[in-house]
Amino acid sequence: MGQKRGGGDSSAARRECDIARWHGEADVIVVGFGAAGACAAIEAAEAGADVLVLERASGGGGTSAMSTGQIYLGGGTRIQKVCGFEDSADAMYDYLLASSGPGPDAEKLRLFCDNSVRHFDWLEAKGVPFKESFYGEGSYTPTDDCLSYSGSELAHPYPDVAPPAPRGHTVQQLGIEAGVQLMQSLIAAVETTPARIAPDHHCEALVRDEADRVVGVFTRHFGEERCYRARGGVILCAGGFIRSREMVERHAPWLARVRWAMGTDGDDGRGIRMGTAAGGEAIRMHTGCIVLPFTVPKGLLRGLMVNRSGQRFINEDAYQTVVGEAALLHQQGEVYLVVDDAIFETPMPPVEIRAVGESIEELERELEMPEGNLQHTVASYNAGAEHGVDPSFHKAKEHLQPLGTPPYAALDYRVEHSLWSVFTLGGLHTDTDGRVLSPENAPIPGLFAAGRTTSGLAAQGYSSGLSIADATFFGRRAGRTAAALAR
């Protein structure tokens, strides 16, 4: 039963016949105690299953506790209605289908949108607090307000795709950060059920029987090998792989250029490797949520985001992850925000000023851009902005302002020089009930997954709050499905 030594991967699945002793058993075993794992445990326990949660840390929380606590929900939630906004499941679906690609899972999106209001109600019933208030625009709400536009709903081309509505629901801060509050509420909800929590268990591999059904988990508890048997199934909720340099360099090396990896040490890809070792397929492993943080204060959206050749490449009012994706994947991360004295405000987080000039021509020379490029870019933009239009990229009128007040500056948003952030979006392929699928699209018996261990609602494009929405919604479904198998 010992761990394979040498060059072997310790996540390789074990065989039940090689297990000398089971140290415990349950109907459903949940690996990981973040938002996905908590919701899976709650639903499985409330369905009557005996649930055991194995967590590598000394307590629950995971990356969800580090988040801004924003959850993407819509279709007419109580908060949307109180704040005076109309929304529908169809509008929400049309927006997400258009913005979360290429190739999002339409069936998952449809199911999520149709049940988003009920999911909000469930979260509230479990003690997650939401204030009846509207903040405005932003993926980060520095106050205790709830509702905001957290994606590109107001930015071209999406208002032509679906009626825009704010769908970012930030958990109310009750003396602590919103992400911490979210997890404290969910952990408290788990503790009201009979589910058992086993911290300090580093899960290394799944156990399969002779029929290749997943029947347990191989772990280490303070160095001691322990095995736990699952009568109904195992749910992997162990995070993504942004903290695994080897996996990032193998699957998405461009993401390694981003300075801040959003995740805990547990986001090392172990859950994904365990799942693939048991026959599951990992998909979209090249994708990530790439955040270029230039939108605070909001007035900076009036600036021009340009590449190293002095050319615009996107409408600046698109959500910051959309801009980040375009900047990193298509502009090699070599971008600057050009502002004039009338527009300039101190950015948050702070960023260096790469160059200053009394004219655009001088700024262009300081940046060593091709002669005339930046001058043409600014002149063309100013000509439209003076009439309230942006014919090149269709930035919203409220963010249009000609650049004409010297001095001019280029804020250095090159990827190695500013505080970009990233987390992975790829993971195990699952169906709408959380069952892990093989490369042949067949469910792996006894194996489920949710959260960043899976490839979820966003195939590549991202709106803030989708990760926690996906983790909590599909964590619940995986919990119910696994519990049913134990009966």
N, C-alpha and C positions, 0 to 999 in steps of 0.2 A: 504494500500500500504506500510505500515511501515515495517522496517526490523524486521525479526523474532528475538526475544530475547531469552535469556536463552541458552540452549545447542544446538540450531539449527545452521546449517551452513548457513551463509548469502549468499552463492553462490547458494542456492536452487532457481530454476527457478520460476519467477513470472508468474501470469496469466494476460492476457491482460484485462480481465473483471474487474480486481482489480485495474487497473491503472486509477486514477482519472483525471490525466492531463499529456499530452505529452508536454515536454518543448522544443521540436524541432524534426525534422525528416529529413531523407535523403534517397536516393536510397540505398546507401551502407554505413554502419557504420563500421569503422575499429577500433578495440580496441588495442592500443599500437602503438607507433611511433618509433620503432627501424627499422632495415633494412627491415624486413618482412613487417611491417606496411606501411613503406614509399613506397615500391615497389607495394604493393597492392593498395594503394591510387592513385599512378601515373597511373597504368593501368586502374583502374576503372574510374577515371576521364577522361582519354583520350578516353575511350570507350563511353563517353557521360553521365556517371552517376553523380548524385549529391552526393558528398562524404563528410562524416563527420568523422574526426579522433579524437578519445577520448584518451587522454594520462594522466596517473596518475601524472607524474612529470610536472614541469613547462616548459619543452621543450622536443623536440625529442632527440633521441640518444640511450637510453637503453643500454643493454649489448654490442651491436654492437660497440658503441663508445669506450668501454673499451677494445675491442679486438685488436689483432695485425694487423687488416685490411687485412688479407690474405683471398683470395677467391680461392677455388679449381675449376679450369676451364681447359679444354683441348680439344683434338680433332683436334688441328691445329689452335689455336688462332693467331691473328696477332703478339703478343709478342713472342709466341713460334717460329713462322717462322722467325721473325727478328733476334732472338737469335740463329737460326740455328738448331732448334730441329724439328724432324718429330713426328707427333702424329696422332692418328685416334680415332674416336668415338668408334670403336670396341675394340681397345687396352685399352682405358680408361674404358670402360664398364667391360672388363674381369678383370682388376685390381680391380676395386671397388667391383665387385660381389664377388671376392675372399677375399678381405680384410675388407669388411664392415659388416661382419656377426657375428654370425650365423643368417641365415634367413633374409637377407635384402630384401627390396621390389624391385624385379627385374624389374617390370614395371616402377617404378619411376626412377630407375637407368638408364634404357634404354632410357627413354624420356629425362632425363637430359643430358646424354652423347651425344645423337643425336642432341641436341639443344644447347650445351655448347658454341660453337663458336658464334652463334647468340646471346646468352645471354651476352657474353663478349662484343660484338659489341653494344648491347643495353646499357650496363653500361657505356661504353665510350661515347655513344651519350648523355647520361644523365649527363655528366660532371664528371664522376669518373675518376681520372687521373692515368695512368699507365706509368711508365718509360720503355723505350725500352732497358732493360738490364737484365742480368742474374747474380744472386747472388751466387748460389751454392746449398748447402744443408741447410735446416733449416726451422723450423716452425716460427721462429722469424727472421726478416730481420732488423738488426740495422741501415742499411743505407736506402737511398731512392730507392734502386734497387727493381726490380719487381719479376722476375721469380726465383723459387727455387724448389728443390725436397722437398716437404713438407710432405711426407708420407714414406711408406716402399717400394717404387717402386724399389729401388736398392738393397734391402735386401732379403735374402732367405725367402721364396721360390718364390717371386713374379717375378723376371726376367724370370723364367721358365713359368710363367702364361701369361705374356703379355710384349711386348717390353716396357721398362721403358721410361718415359718422365717426365720432370719437369712440374708440373701443379699448383703449388702454385703461384698465382698472387697477390702480395702485392700492395695495393694502394700506390701511390707515396706520400711521406711526403712532404708537401709544408709548412714547418715551424711548423707543428703540427704533433702529432702522427697519424699513418696511419688509425687507427680505427676512430678517430675523423674526419679525412679528409673524409673518406668514408661517414660518416653520414652527415657531412656538405654538401657534394655534393648531396646526396639523398634528404636532406631536402630542399635544393635550388631547386631541380627538382620538388618536390611537390609544392613548392611555385609558380612555373610557371603555375600550373594548377588551376582550380577553387575550388579545394578541400579546405574545411574549417578545421581548427585545433582548438580543444578545450582542452587546457591543464588543469592540476589540477583537472581532473575528475577521481575519483577512481571507476572503474567499478566493481560492486559487483555481478550482476546476469543478466541472460538473461530473456527476456519476451517472452512467447509463447501464441498463440491464441488457440481457442477451438479445432482446428485441429492439435495442437502440432507443428505448424510451428513457428520458431523463428522470431519474428517481432520487437524486440527492445532490449534495454539495460537499466538496472537500475543502476544508478551511485550515487555517493556523490561528491558534489563540495563544498569544505570547510565546510563539515558537512551537507549541505543541500541536501535532496533527489531530484534527477532529473531523468526523464525518457525520452529516445529518441527512436523514432520509425524508423524502417528500412523497406522501401518498398520492397527492393530486397533481402537483407541479411546482416548478421553480420559476420565480419571476425575477429577471435580471433588471435591476434599477440602479446600476453602478456607475452612471455618469458617462461622459464622453472620453476622448483620448487626447485632448489638447496638452495634457501634462506628460505625454509619452513622446519624447523627442524622436525616438526611432519610428513610431507609427506616423507621426506628422511628416517626417522626412520621406517616408516611404509612400504615403498616400497623397499628401498635400504640402509639398515642400515650400510653396509660396507663403503658407500661413506662418512658417517659422520666422519670417522677417518681422512679424508684428511683435512689439515689445512686451505687451501685457497679455498673458494667457489667462482668460477668465475661467477659473476652475480651481478646485482643491487638488491636493495630492492624489485624491481618489479618482480624478479624471485621467487615469493612466491607460484606459482602453482595456482593462482586464475583463470587464463584462462582455465586451465585444469579442475578445479573443476566446473567452469561455464559450460563447454562443456559436462562433464559427467552428470551434473544435468539436462541438456536438452536432455539426451538420448544418447550422444556419448560414444564411448568406448575409454578408455585409454589403450595403449599397451606398452610393453617393459619398464615398469616403474622401473624395477630393474637395468636398464643399465645407464652407465655414461661414459664420456670421462675422463680418469684418467691420468694425466700428471706427470711423474717422470722426473724432469728436471736435467739430468746428462750429456747432450750432448754438453754443451758449457763450455770450448772450445772443438772443435771436436776431439782433440787428446785423450780425455778421453775415446773415444770409444775403444781404445786399451786395456783398463782395463777389468777386469772380474767382472761381476755382479753375486754375489753369494747369496744364502739364508743363514739362520741361521745355517744350517748344513754344510756350506762350499761347496755347490754344485752349479754349473751353472744351469740355467733353461731356458735360451733364448739366441739368438744371440744378442749381445749388439748393433749392428748397426740397429736393428729394430727401427721404429719410437718410440719416447719416450712415446706416449700414449699406444702403444702395450706392451712395457716393463712395464709401470705402471699398466696396466690391469693385466698382468701376475703376477706381484709382489704383488699386493693387493689381487687379487681374489684367487691366487693359492699358494702364499708364505706368506700369512698373513701380508704383508707389512714389513716383517723382512728381509731386504736386505742390502748388502754392495757392494761398488765398490772397488775391490782390485787393487792397482797399485804399481809399483815400482818407484824408484827415477828417472828413465829415462822417465817415462810416466807422472809422476805427474805434473799437472798444477793447478792453483787456479780455482776452479769451479765457475760458475755463474749460478744461485745464489749461494752464499757461503754455505758451508756445513762443519760440524764438522768432525774432524778426530777421529774415534772411537778407533783405536788401531794402534800402530807402532811396527815393529819388525825388527831385523837384519836378520832374516830368516823367511821363510813361516811357519816353525814349531813354532817359537816364536809368530808370528802373530796369528796363530791358537789358541795357548794357551791364548793369551790376549783376544781373542773373545769368549773363552770358547766353542769352537766348538768341536764336536766329534774327538777324536785323529785320525789323519791320513787323514781325509776327505779333508781338504783344501790343504794339501800337495799333495794328489793324483790328485785333480782338477787342480792345477797349473802345476804339472809335465806332466799330460796328454795333457793339452793345449799347453805347451811349446814345447812338442815333435812334435805336428802338426804345430805350428806356425813357427818353424825353417825351415819347408819345404813349408810354405805359404799355409797351409790348416787347416781347422777346421772341422774335421770329425764329431764332436758331434753336432755342431749347425750351421756350414756353414757360419760363419761370413766372410764378404768380405775380400779378401787378403790385400787390402790397410789398413785395420784396425788390421791386425795381427802383433803382436810383442811379442816375448817371454818376460816373466817377470823374469829378472835375475840380476837386479842392486839394491842392498840394499841401504837404508832401504826400507822396504815394509810398505804400509799403507792401512787401510780399511776406506774409506770414508763412513760416516754414512748416508745412504739413507733410514733408517727406516721411516715409514710413519709419525710417531709422532715427528720425530727429524729433518726433512728437509721440504723444502717448496714445497711439492706436491700441485697440484691444480686439481679441478674437476668441471664439470658441468653435468647436467642430459641430457640424450638422449631420454628418454621415454616421451610419451605425447599422445595427441588425435590421433586416427587412421583416416587418410584422404586418399582420392583417388588422382589421378594425377591432378585433377582440384581443389584440396583444399577443397572438400566437406567433412565434418565430417561424419564418418560412425558409425552406431549403432553396438552393438554386433552381430547383424544378418547381418552385412555388407550392410545395407541399408543407403542411405544418410539421414541425419537429415535435413528436409526442412528448408531452410533459414539460415543454419549454415555452416561456412567455418573457416578454420584455417591455419596458416603457421608459420614457424620458430620453435623455441624451445617449443612452446605450442603443437607441434605435434611430433610424432615419424617419423623422416625424413629419409634421405638417409642412414645414418649409423645406423645399428641395434645394433652394439656394437663396432666393430673395427672402428678406426677413422684415417683419414688423415687430417692434418691441413688445414683449409679453407673450409671444407665440411659444417660446420654449417652456415656460411654466404652465401655460394653458395646455399644451400638448402633454406634458408630464402628468399633470393632475387628471386630465380627462381620460387619457388612455391608460394611466395607472389604475384608475377605478375599473375600467373595462377588463383589464388583465386580471385584476383581483377577483372579479365576479366569475370570469370564465374558468380560472384555475380552481376556485372553490367548488364549482359545479362538478368538476371531474373527481373530486374527493368523496362525493356522496355515494 
